[in-house]
Amino acid sequence: MDYGLTELQREMVALSRELAVKKIKPVREKYDESEEFPWDIVEELRKADLFGVYLPEEYGGMGGGLFELGLISEQLSRTCGGIALCLMTSSLCSMPILVFGSPEQRQRFLPDIASGKKLGAFCITEPGSGSDASSLKATAVADGDHFILNGVKNFCSSGKASETYVVFFSTNPKRGARGITAFIVEKGTPGFTFGKKEKKMGIRANSTHELVFSDCRVPKANILFKEGMGLLVAQNTFDFARPGVGAQAIGIAQGALDETLAYTRVRKQFDVPVASFQAIGHMLAECATQIEAARALFFTTVRAMDAELLPAVKKAIAENITVYEAMKALNCRRWSKESAMVKVFSSDVAMKVTTDCVQMCGGIGYMRDFPVEKYMRDAKITQIYEGTNQLQREEIARMLVKEAASSEREAAGS
Ligand SMILES: Cc1cc2nc3c(=O)[nH]c(=O)nc-3n(C[C@H](O)[C@H](O)[C@H](O)COP(=O)(O)OP(=O)(O)OC[C@H]3O[C@@H](n4cnc5c(N)ncnc54)[C@H](O)[C@@H]3O)c2cc1C
């Protein structure tokens, strides 16, 4: 399908595809087995200048948006969803800094993330607080010009490998959701250490770590946006980031289909390629159709989001204000419903397609020295992280009811 990409966007796709095939494909099985962090590939991604495609040129990025980030995430995930995540977690860290950071914070933290010199991570999850993020227990207590951080975060993607972390603490437990504050915490800050490294089903090239804060002092200047506004920061970040999970899911599904198509065209039974059986052909057709539908939803949604985000970024830089303030001034809307739709649809497609691909390949599809089962394991996480698909459906339904009620009110008033 021709989505009308610009020449630069086509070049980005070609570059990330080439890197995925030449550099990632030969080592993806090794990293899946060893669960080591793929530093050599991170170096290749740095050299290709892919870490900052979505960040403004003023901070060393390429000036693209969510669309460009999605393009490269899809191509990298098409070869390995775990290695792709090493780049994507940096975007999950830099997005709240871009949107909610002060001009000084943008200048201080974004250039190193854009160049890939430093990796970034984002952590709100705790052992007792997952879907219900507002129930988090980690605390930040004011002490002069500093805050003292205490508590444990878990399941942090690119944990330990990153240098810059956006982390959420309660600065006022009595206020519940309104007492949560986002902080930027740098690796090496005394009192900030790493706990358990998780052993996972999929995306095993990316490290998933526990973060431990024990009387960790951070300056007040590291508060992202405003005290007590952390949940707003997190929710808006997820609005911008969830389509990226969609792009990862689309890439995983496409990669599984590529391998399956190649195999079923040469695998013969009853003297003919198995792809020529109608039962297999229809499954291939269904997989390809579902992937294209997910891609079309992704592209349409992120283009619309970028059309609002990018002018706000320009305005914020020109006027020395936060992007969030610029978005308010430009009457930008929230994209919670649409970004949840992209995530739910694409991740469900990825799970269905990769499961069907294992089926179409038969016994070899189940073996670990054949790449298709890895795609199925990698696909599963896209239905879970950045808010489970159950939670996304709750959000979509809530927005539908709200929109219907507001249309009714408008009709009654007119
Ligand atoms: C590999 C991996 C990487 C991760 N990376 C990060 C990261 O980098 N940063 C970060 O902050 N977090 C990260 N997470 C955490 C992830 O976002 C959470 O696991 C996820 O949000 C679900 O939370 P939970 O695991 O506590 O499940 P729970 O909240 O305990 O949910 C359990 C089940 O109940 C369902 N459920 C819960 N509430 C409702 C409801 N209201 N309605 C319907 N169903 C409901 C859920 O859908 C789920 O099926 C990661 C997780 C994994 C596994």
The ligand as an ORCA input file, in Angstrom:
! r2SCAN-3c Opt
* xyz 0 1
  C       8.114     -7.116     29.818
  C       7.451     -5.969     30.507
  C       7.987     -4.698     30.351
  C       7.401     -3.607     31.015
  N       7.967     -2.364     30.905
  C       7.493     -1.354     31.679
  C       8.158     -0.084     31.703
  O       9.159      0.140     31.006
  N       7.679      0.876     32.535
  C       6.593      0.676     33.324
  O       6.194      1.592     34.069
  N       5.932     -0.518     33.309
  C       6.355     -1.528     32.515
  N       5.702     -2.742     32.502
  C       4.524     -2.910     33.336
  C       3.235     -3.048     32.542
  O       2.848     -1.801     32.008
  C       2.189     -3.664     33.481
  O       2.572     -5.029     33.654
  C       0.775     -3.569     32.946
  O       0.336     -2.235     32.937
  C      -0.218     -4.409     33.761
  O      -0.044     -4.225     35.134
  P       0.111     -5.531     36.082
  O       1.161     -6.377     35.483
  O       0.299     -5.067     37.466
  O      -1.266     -6.296     35.946
  P      -2.552     -6.072     36.861
  O      -2.888     -4.619     36.917
  O      -2.366     -6.793     38.147
  O      -3.677     -6.798     36.004
  C      -3.933     -8.207     36.058
  C      -5.091     -8.508     35.102
  O      -6.273     -7.811     35.529
  C      -6.776     -7.019     34.467
  N      -7.338     -5.780     35.013
  C      -6.802     -4.952     35.940
  N      -7.607     -3.907     36.173
  C      -8.689     -4.061     35.363
  C      -9.870     -3.293     35.106
  N     -10.119     -2.145     35.723
  N     -10.749     -3.763     34.188
  C     -10.509     -4.924     33.524
  N      -9.412     -5.694     33.723
  C      -8.508     -5.259     34.620
  C      -5.555     -6.737     33.572
  O      -5.954     -6.429     32.236
  C      -4.808     -8.049     33.672
  O      -5.333     -8.971     32.761
  C       6.244     -3.819     31.810
  C       5.700     -5.105     31.927
  C       6.300     -6.168     31.298
  C       5.694     -7.537     31.466
*
